[in-house]
């Protein structure tokens, strides 16, 4: 199974990078910024520094102009923002001699040899596509590629530039064909032009209204069964529709030697306004899956405080809460 791939495209200052950065931060707490650009002058250096400051310390920055797949060891389980395909392709054009790299005294120049330009263009496109294919074979990584719609601007005035525009367009088409989702940015507004594929299997038999009623009755009966409660604590689940999250608090029932409600280390848990003790920990998530991952995979005390039955209950409630959150409905914990 290949990686999950997003492609964010658009013109200059269309909001591509901001949208892509926000997408990465919503899916991963420690995303990677994979910079394909080379810093050629002070103006570009200032721009790179500004973007780094905007991203914050939770980002890992990798600078790789040609072969980003060699960093695959750090990609697993993370979201990687590749910014951008245009500069990545430019690097290969320079590597193969279609363009010359700028220096302190001269700007980049294009070759005047038509045969050399054609060969370099074809090889550059082939190499970038091959490297892209190598990157996305990593099933446990999510990639967000940023690119430019340079073919929507003025007609290029040199043979090398025209070849580059063509190669960029073909590269964009190739990446879009492999992407799970494609977003076209216009004036800061995202337009989703390719979505995740819908379920392709034939629809299966759905329960009748009578069968649904019987299931609801049976669920009600099960809700009234005798349960052995966890003696160490309990969860409370609510929705915050304004923030768009499911909020879960874990309340300790553990008592220390003084008979005080305490945490796992025996420290007394303070009371809120002199009433019931504050929660030991609070979790917020946008989906049931995110919530259960935070509680049962990342919370260090879950295995010591939560029984299997209690975990199953939270899983059921999380699914119900997510449905109510996304449908704008009231949720009541069972």
C-alpha positions in Angstrom: 0.0 0.0 0.0 1.5 3.4 -1.0 1.7 6.5 1.1 -1.1 9.0 1.4 -0.5 11.8 -1.0 -1.9 15.3 -1.2 -1.1 17.8 -4.0 -1.6 21.5 -3.3 -1.3 23.6 -6.5 -2.0 27.2 -7.6 -0.4 30.4 -8.8 2.0 32.7 -7.0 0.8 34.0 -3.6 -2.4 31.9 -3.9 -2.0 30.6 -0.4 -0.5 27.2 -1.3 2.2 27.0 1.4 -0.1 28.3 4.2 -2.8 25.7 3.3 -0.3 22.9 3.0 1.4 23.8 6.3 -2.0 23.9 8.1 -2.9 20.6 6.6 0.3 19.0 8.0 -0.2 20.5 11.4 -3.7 19.1 11.6 -2.6 15.6 10.8 0.7 15.4 12.7 2.2 16.8 15.9 5.8 16.7 14.6 5.7 17.2 10.8 8.6 17.4 8.5 9.4 20.3 6.2 11.3 19.0 3.2 12.8 22.0 1.4 13.8 21.3 -2.2 15.1 24.9 -2.8 18.7 26.1 -2.8 19.4 29.5 -1.2 20.9 31.6 -3.9 20.7 35.2 -2.6 20.0 37.3 0.6 16.4 38.0 -0.4 15.6 34.3 -0.7 17.6 33.6 2.5 15.4 36.1 4.4 12.3 34.5 3.0 13.4 31.0 4.1 14.2 32.3 7.6 10.8 34.0 7.9 9.0 30.8 6.9 11.0 28.8 9.4 10.0 31.1 12.2 6.4 30.9 11.2 6.5 27.1 11.3 7.7 26.8 14.9 10.0 24.4 16.8 7.7 21.3 16.4 8.7 21.1 12.7 11.8 19.2 11.5 13.4 20.8 8.5 15.3 18.8 5.9 17.0 20.5 3.0 17.3 18.1 0.0 17.5 19.4 -3.6 17.5 16.2 -5.5 16.9 12.9 -3.7 14.6 13.3 -0.7 13.8 9.6 -0.6 17.2 8.9 1.1 15.7 10.4 4.3 13.0 7.7 4.4 14.1 6.6 7.9 12.6 9.6 9.5 9.4 9.7 7.4 7.5 6.8 9.1 4.4 7.8 11.0 4.8 11.5 10.1 3.5 14.0 7.6 6.0 15.5 5.2 5.5 18.8 3.5 7.5 18.8 0.2 7.9 22.5 -0.9 8.0 22.5 -3.8 7.9 20.4 -7.0 8.8 23.4 -9.1 12.1 24.0 -7.4 12.8 20.3 -7.2 12.4 20.1 -11.0 14.5 23.3 -11.4 17.4 21.6 -9.5 17.4 18.7 -12.0 17.3 21.1 -14.9 20.4 22.8 -13.5 22.0 19.4 -12.6 21.6 18.4 -16.3 22.8 21.7 -17.8 19.6 23.2 -19.1 20.0 26.1 -16.6 23.1 27.5 -14.9 23.0 28.2 -11.2 23.1 31.8 -10.2 25.9 33.2 -8.2 26.7 36.5 -6.4 27.3 38.3 -9.7 25.0 36.8 -12.3 21.4 35.5 -12.5 20.5 32.0 -13.7 20.9 31.5 -17.4 19.3 29.1 -19.8 21.2 27.0 -22.4 21.0 28.1 -26.0 21.6 24.5 -27.3 18.1 23.2 -28.3 19.2 19.6 -28.4 20.8 19.8 -25.0 17.7 21.5 -23.6 15.4 18.8 -25.0 17.5 16.0 -23.6 18.0 17.7 -20.2 14.2 18.3 -20.0 13.3 14.7 -20.7 15.9 13.4 -18.3 15.0 15.8 -15.5 11.3 14.9 -15.7 12.2 11.2 -15.8 14.4 11.5 -12.7 12.0 13.5 -10.6 9.1 11.1 -11.4 11.3 8.2 -10.5 12.3 9.8 -7.2 8.7 10.7 -6.4 7.6 7.1 -7.0 10.4 5.9 -4.7 9.2 8.3 -1.9 5.5 7.3 -2.0 6.2 3.6 -1.6 6.5 4.2 2.1 3.0 3.2 3.3 3.2 4.7 6.8 4.0 8.2 5.7 1.8 11.1 4.5 3.1 13.5 1.9 1.8 17.0 1.1 3.4 18.2 -2.2 3.2 21.9 -3.1 3.5 22.9 -6.8 2.9 25.9 -9.1 0.6 26.4 -12.1 3.3 28.2 -14.1 1.6 27.4 -17.4 -1.3 29.7 -16.4 1.0 32.8 -16.8 2.8 34.5 -19.6 4.2 32.6 -22.5 7.9 31.8 -21.8 10.4 33.7 -24.0 13.1 31.1 -24.4 13.3 27.5 -25.5 14.6 26.3 -22.2 11.8 28.1 -20.3 9.2 26.7 -22.5 10.6 23.2 -22.0 10.5 23.8 -18.3 6.9 24.9 -18.3 6.0 21.8 -20.3 7.9 19.5 -17.9 6.3 21.2 -14.9 2.8 20.6 -16.3 3.5 17.0 -17.0 5.0 16.5 -13.5 1.9 18.1 -12.0 -0.3 15.8 -14.0 1.7 12.8 -12.9 1.7 13.6 -9.2 -2.0 14.5 -9.4 -2.7 11.1 -10.9 -1.1 9.4 -7.9 -2.5 11.7 -5.3 -5.4 10.8 -3.0 -6.5 14.5 -3.0 -5.7 17.5 -5.1 -6.4 21.1 -3.9 -6.3 24.1 -6.2 -5.7 27.4 -4.4 -7.1 30.6 -5.8 -6.8 33.9 -3.8 -6.4 31.9 -0.6 -9.5 29.8 -1.1 -9.0 26.0 -1.4 -10.9 24.2 -4.2 -10.8 20.4 -3.9 -10.6 19.2 -7.5 -9.8 15.5 -6.6 -11.2 13.8 -3.6 -10.5 10.5 -1.9 -12.1 7.7 -4.0 -15.6 6.6 -2.9 -16.4 3.1 -1.9 -16.1 1.0 -5.1 -17.7 -2.2 -3.9 -21.4 -3.0 -4.5 -23.6 -1.8 -1.7 -24.5 -4.5 0.8 -27.8 -5.3 2.4 -28.9 -2.6 4.8 -31.1 -3.4 7.8 -34.8 -2.6 7.6 -36.4 0.0 9.9 -37.8 -2.9 12.0 -34.4 -4.4 12.4 -32.9 -1.0 13.4 -35.7 -0.6 16.0 -34.9 -4.0 17.4 -31.2 -3.2 17.6 -32.0 0.1 19.5 -34.2 -1.8 21.9 -31.5 -4.4 22.5 -28.8 -1.7 23.0 -31.1 0.0 25.6 -31.4 -3.4 27.4 -27.6 -3.8 27.4 -27.2 -0.3 28.8 -29.1 -1.3 31.9 -27.0 -4.4 32.6 -25.0 -4.8 35.8 -21.4 -3.6 35.4 -18.3 -3.9 37.5 -16.9 -0.3 37.5 -13.2 0.5 37.4 -12.2 1.2 41.0 -9.4 3.5 39.8 -11.4 6.1 37.9 -13.9 7.0 35.2 -14.2 9.0 32.0 -16.6 11.8 31.2 -17.2 12.7 27.5 -18.7 15.9 26.1 -18.7 17.8 22.8 -17.4 21.3 22.1 -19.3 22.2 18.9 -17.7 25.6 18.8 -14.2 24.2 18.8 -15.2 21.1 16.8 -13.7 18.6 19.3 -14.7 15.7 21.5 -13.5 16.5 25.1 -12.9 13.6 27.5 -11.8 14.0 31.1 -10.5 11.1 33.3 -11.4 11.4 37.0 -9.4 9.5 39.6 -11.0 7.4 42.3 -7.7 6.5 43.8 -7.1 7.5 47.4 -3.9 8.1 49.2 -3.0 7.3 52.9 -4.9 10.4 54.0 -8.1 9.3 52.2 -7.7 12.1 49.6 -8.5 11.7 45.9 -5.1 11.5 44.2 -3.2 10.8 41.0 -1.2 7.7 40.3 1.8 9.1 42.3 -0.3 9.8 45.4 -0.5 13.5 45.0 -3.8 15.1 46.1 -5.9 16.3 43.2 -7.3 19.8 43.9 -11.0 20.5 43.8 -12.6 22.9 41.5 -14.3 25.7 43.4 -14.5 23.5 46.5 -16.7 20.9 44.6 -15.6 17.7 43.0 -11.9 17.0 42.3 -10.5 18.3 39.1 -9.8 15.7 36.3 -6.5 13.9 36.3 -6.1 14.5 32.6 -8.1 16.0 29.7 -8.1 14.8 26.1 -9.4 16.6 23.0 -9.8 15.1 19.6 -11.6 15.8 16.3 -12.4 12.1 15.6 -13.0 8.9 17.5 -9.9 7.4 16.1 -7.7 10.4 17.2 -9.3 10.2 20.6 -8.7 6.5 21.2 -5.1 6.8 19.9 -4.4 9.6 22.4 -6.0 7.7 25.4 -5.0 4.0 24.8 -1.8 4.3 22.7 -0.1 7.5 23.9 -1.3 8.0 27.5 1.3 6.3 29.7 -1.1 5.4 32.5 -3.8 3.8 30.4 -2.6 0.2 30.8 -2.6 0.6 34.6 -5.8 2.5 35.0 -8.2 1.3 32.4 -9.7 -2.2 32.0 -10.4 -3.9 28.7 -14.2 -3.5 29.2 -13.8 0.2 30.1 -11.7 0.7 26.9 -14.3 -1.0 24.8 -17.0 1.3 26.3 -14.9 4.4 25.5 -14.5 3.2 21.9 -18.2 2.9 21.5 -18.9 6.2 23.1 -16.2 7.9 21.0 -17.9 6.7 17.8 -21.3 7.9 18.9 -19.8 11.3 20.0 -18.0 11.7 16.6 -21.3 11.1 14.7 -23.1 13.7 16.8 -20.2 16.2 16.5 -20.1 16.0 12.7 -23.9 16.0 12.4 -24.3 19.0 14.7 -26.4 17.0 17.1 -26.7 16.8 20.9 -24.6 14.0 22.5 -25.5 12.2 25.8 -22.9 9.8 27.3 -24.4 6.4 28.0 
